[in-house]
């Protein structure tokens, strides 16, 4: 009132503000108990100030009339009821300045971690805060608007002595002429001019000043305490890198001291601006953004119909929440369009970052609930529609075991199922049931997480069974949901079939027959080096790389506990980051002779251990489908019409980025005198199917007898598996056949000689024509169930696919998968 200044008006605000925020920081650091006590003291002062104002409105003094205060008058209320914006102000510019006064209503929600019963306290406290705040603000606005005129001079000599005919203002009717305020530079009193109008109206003016300080300090203290606590919770989730230092708490209440300091510095920066009308719109924008997000989150949770979302408020309606969110967004733009745009960019940037990084945090979010709801509804809708050939897609059940044990198998199948069809990694756990069940639950989470981190669009499905065949049957019958069920069984070639137990070979081949029985197609994938790298992997490495997905180097681990043929064991788990050109180079450079410092055996001789040649080739082969394939060929040997699966798979492979430069070459069998005719017919067929190809080759010599040395090599291979019943007594031969049904009889060998020669001949042709192809896709020969022994059938597959590039032996279930029609 006396215009006393320390330096000047702006710097005084800075000095007093800085001192005040330091005191508030001290109260915050002291702990929640001190903050609660301070809030109670401030609340008492605030209530006294409001009471002082209300009492003052009923005591109009003559000394206050020149300043515009006349007590409750109907004419003043009517005059002040409408708007009168001045100096380029609008409703929304005033709203932006006033809005921060309503931002304390979430103070209780922000400190939910410190509440005894947040479930009850937050809704009651928030709703009461809204109700009481609204009543107080509206009550004060109506009271002061009924008592004080908009403009007053403060001059006691402005009383009306004679009646003025041209003065119709409320003040004129009360015998005061303030019309000079319109013509002069402006008056200092009245609602429009006097910021201390509440002090003037009140019974005891200093108490109003104390109330203003109390309200300001209360809001500031609440924000200074609550914002760091929310920030601390955010940092604990490790969502944004660089902020984890603020997650640390101190003391018994886990106080976020570092967050207090950060908030203090931000507050101090705004105080140094020293212009409330500049700061208020910026603050309003961010508060409106947070309210919009809260409203939309509530709406989204209701939309997701999550059983865990159970609002207890009787009058709750999800559409009111949506309207609230939209209103907040609109008001943000109306208040300050550039600040709103900046806020949107910041919020959107944070959201995109979280979506991209996919932090390992489970909030039980409404997004997760809505994703589930959409998936459920679409799955049910899909089940009501019959399959159509135009929409056929290979949906693969891959018998991978642990997914990271056969990466080549996984990546090759992913090449034709990614964003096209379903891919399920089947894992059959055998052994004691109790132990297997424990493994099932841990493996399910571990390997699904591994698939996601390695960007595999696949599901992991473990089952427990007595043997592989039972497990395969369970998976084929039960895997999937509705129309999203596998229709193709993918297995790796059983490379060690000659050394292992032939009963396992029987189980392996019976899987094919089981697949055909349930209308599945079958794909057998063979790499000459093999597929299984599980003996090169340490489980310790897998778990550590799951926690640290950025590991790029090959890590070598020597196993001294077992003496194997190579005496070494390598741990290698490719992460998603290894697919970049840089990291591939690291693998290629480090793999031949990796040197390492073993953590458990730091001494001497074991400091470096090169891989043996076979393991090195296996390791290289396991990652070959992760890199770009370059300009090469995918050779399709279409020997049977299986519905088109043999053609569809290579086409789908070429649609992927890593394979797009590869060309499809098609090989078919034919007669020497009809080669041109057969080529034209095949070209016409492929054109109708809209499948691009670079060449079609008709093999007229496909039925020629193979070379003698190859026949001799085949006979040598099958010799240990023959029954030779002609050289044995009938009873002995029958007993052997009963005990070992997989053995090859002389009669069977003679009966299927033509088919045997065909497989040997096909291998010769494959070596001649397709030895440089990136991948070969060929029709899988199928033997009649029970008619051909397991050893002979495996010998066919062995001789057909040996010493070749990666080969896919494919047989559809004769369901058409290609159509001429768009």
MOVEN-V291736 format. One line per field, one symbol per residue. phi: phi as a letter, one per 40 degrees, with the letter a starting at -180 (. if undefined). A space follows every 50 residues. Layout:
phi=???
//
This chain:
phi=.cgcbcbadcccdccccccccccccccccchccccccccccccccccccc ccccccccbcbcccccchcbgcbcccdccccccacbfgcbdcccdcccdd cbcccbdcccbdcbccbcccccccccccccccdcccccccccccccbbcc bacgcccccccbccccbbcccccbgbbbccccccchcbbhdcbbcbcccc cccbddccdcccccccccccccccccdccccccccccfcbcgbcccccbb gccfcccccdcccdcccccccccgbdcccdcccdcccccccccccccccc ccccfccccbcccdccacccccccccddcccdcccacccccccccccccc cccccccfccbbcgccccccccccccccccccccbccbdcbcacbbbbcc gcdccbccdccccccbbdgbacbbccbccbhdcccccccdcccdcccccc ccccfccabbbcbbacaccdcccdcccbcgagccbcbbcbbccccccccc cccccdccccdccccccbgccbbbbbbdchbcbcccbbcccdcccccbcc cbccbbbccccbccccgbabbabcbcccccdccccccccccdbcbabccc bccfcccaacccccccccccccbcccbccgcabbcbbcbbcbhhcccccc ccccccdcbcccbcbbbbcabdcbdccccccccccccccfbcacabbbcc bcccccccccccccccccdcbccfcccbcdcccccccccbcccccccccc cbccccccccccccccccbbcbccabbbcccbbccgcbcccccccdcccc bcfbcdbbcbaccgccbbbccc
//
